[in-house]
């Protein structure tokens, strides 16, 4: 007699394990009740939902920022306007290439001055500096009218000097011109000098302003 | 109650296929899940397998209830009654393994619950011997010796290799032979 043919002791034990009518009724009622119950969402599923929501938020933010914020570039902007600081160029050609207007610069400078800096400032303001080792001459040009010299020092005297038909507002001490400002043909110009310019040197400079 | 436990057709695709095959309104060929019918047909087998694994009647009844619930919520349409039985036994086996795993982490107080007929000394000895086997042996022994499944079928049902099942059976027989001695009556 073997267990394989179900007449063994183990078979006899297991034959006695049956689902009684009472158990069947109880099981069906319990299962019906549980099947109709709204399943509770386990904690791990909430965590997974939270992680998924976080990932979606990150993706949305990344997409939004890529469309909503201007891209950061390493090269200087093609147009100077809208920049947030001075942009230095290697030479005059580089500056003129990015300006939206034709740059005019002085040709007649006091002797011994050499070009030391070429840069632009917000508002398409072009600035050139020459130096002779001790003094620095700063020339600026920008569209519009007004004082673009950036020199807010107080000087002993302020006067207007006419160069050709152009009135030039001058400021300085001891008859030397520390800052001069003038306008012509829709553009503003200014010249500042640490050591100060003579009226003759200023007149020569203003008269020599022309295309690059 | 039976109406509540009966599920509808397995899905829109199955219904569409039946419609295209001109079987509209006809009873589908496959066996649709029906909780009450499944309990009547396979309840005893599921309860016995759970008893074999867990050796506790109350826990086995809970497993039967859980298996029935899964049957109602997840069971596919079955090819035939044997397929339905095998599906339920597999679910029950997995539920039992989950409980055993939980018990290993959270040790339970041993329950001295008696099965019917266990009062006889010979039956009690066999029950204790089988109960002394590791749980993975008990399930295989039950499915092979009581349910009459082949090792291939058990392997498919439990998701294991046939060689593993054969190995488990061999070891289980050796342990039972050792424990039961002359009372050993397991066919080789």
Interface residues (C-beta under 8 A of the other chain):
Chain A: X1 X2 X3 X4 X5 X6 X8 X9 X10 X11 X12 X13 X14 X16 X17 X18 X19 X23 X24 X27 X28 X29 X30 X31 X32 X34 X35 X36
Chain B: X1 X4 X5 X35 X36 X39 X40 X43 X44 X47 X48 X51 X52 X57 X60 X61 X64 X65 X68 X69 X72 X73 X115 X116 X117 X118 X122 X123 X125 X126 X127 X130 X142 X144 X145 X146 X148 X183 X185 X186 X187
